[in-house]
Amino acid sequence: MHNYQIARRAQIGVIIPSTNTGVEYDLQKFHLDGVSWHPSRFYIELRNWADEVEKTGNDENQVFERFLEIMRGEIPGSIRNIMSAKVNHVMLGMSAETFWGGLEGNIEFEQDIRNQIAQFNPDVGLTTGAGATKDALNCFGAKRISVITPYPQVGDDNVIRFFEDIGFSVHKVKGLNRPSATAIAETLIEDVIEAIYDVDDDSVDAIVQCGTNLSTLDIFPVFEHILKKPLIPINVATVWHALRAMGIDDKVTGYGRLMEEF
């Protein structure tokens, strides 16, 4: 318990790409007494993947990998900035990097971020998309899953690799292959709904959505009632994980079973 006037329970720093509008949209839905969210952006130079494909002659997979490579170089400045606010916990508001290279790549990436945070305060914890979705799925006892992403095929391949590395069976991944970083947030609702039905199956225990700029907070809770299974938006998973890591056990209704039950 903190004796702060505003955020007496938690000040959570959120690292997001400069192009991302989905994370803050979702965070604004979670008004918890004594909790504040503090986004810190890092600049995204390579924003339009479709244009880059046409300009360079590389395919969308190569362009997306280049996008992530550039992004990693920008993250340290964002961490420096948010740590100056004396936050209690750091949450990553981007997800592709946390799945890249499967479990081995995830461990390496997370350790690098933890080392950067530790330069300022070694006691500050970290929430990532990959780790949060893993813990969320385990809460529901899920074994066989499907996933919806905004990524091209190379992104989907890394998502599959990660979940299979940690012991889940992946029925299907639907990559929406959005043409740019900002276009992810402009995905049509009907395309998300179509993807839900595309990846669902009687054998699937849960559906996960990756890609933090693709907000499904307004859609997934409804489909939990329709499909009678958990649907986990990555932004909800990271919010849940960060709150629970800070010892905040508030149950929040209206945004899905994860926040209501665990």
Summary of the structure (lengths in Angstrom):
residues: 262
radius of gyration: 17.5
end to end distance: 20.9
largest distance: 56.4
contacts: 909
relative contact order: 0.16
helix: 48%
strand: 17%
